[in-house]
Amino acid sequence: MTSKSIILRPIMNRPLRLARVYGFLLGGKDGLYYPGSGQPICTMAVARKMVEGGWLEQHGERYEPTQQGLQAAE
């Protein structure tokens, strides 16, 4: 089985920075939100790619940054 690496895209920077600030992001039906926001910061497709790439971990509707995700947000 081969492992496919996911390249960090510029569209992933803002969600990762906000995940670092708040400690987590919230998943909705149309994208990821930071706590208290009314508009998504990225689509669920981007969120899935960040989980697949190892930058976020999904725990129910919460998405938390991994160590790799915290370093990428710097």
Residue pairs with C-beta under 8 A, 6 or more apart in sequence:
5 53
6 49
6 50
6 52
6 53
6 54
7 53
8 53
8 55
8 72
9 46
9 49
11 42
11 46
12 42
12 46
12 49
12 50
12 55
12 72
13 72
13 73
14 41
14 42
15 25
15 32
15 41
15 42
15 46
15 47
15 50
15 56
16 50
16 55
16 56
16 65
16 69
16 72
16 73
17 73
18 25
18 34
18 41
19 25
19 34
19 56
19 63
19 64
19 65
19 69
19 73
20 65
20 69
20 70
20 73
21 34
22 34
22 35
23 64
23 65
24 35
24 62
24 63
24 64
24 65
25 32
25 33
25 34
25 41
25 47
25 56
25 62
25 63
25 64
26 32
26 33
26 34
26 35
26 61
26 62
26 63
27 33
27 44
27 47
27 58
27 61
27 62
27 63
28 40
28 61
29 44
30 40
30 43
30 44
31 40
31 41
31 42
31 43
31 44
31 46
31 47
32 40
32 41
32 42
32 44
32 46
32 47
32 63
33 39
33 40
33 41
34 41
47 56
47 63
50 56
50 63
50 69
51 57
51 58
51 63
54 66
54 68
54 69
55 65
55 66
55 68
55 69
55 72
56 63
56 64
56 65
56 66
56 69
57 63
57 64
57 65
57 66
65 73
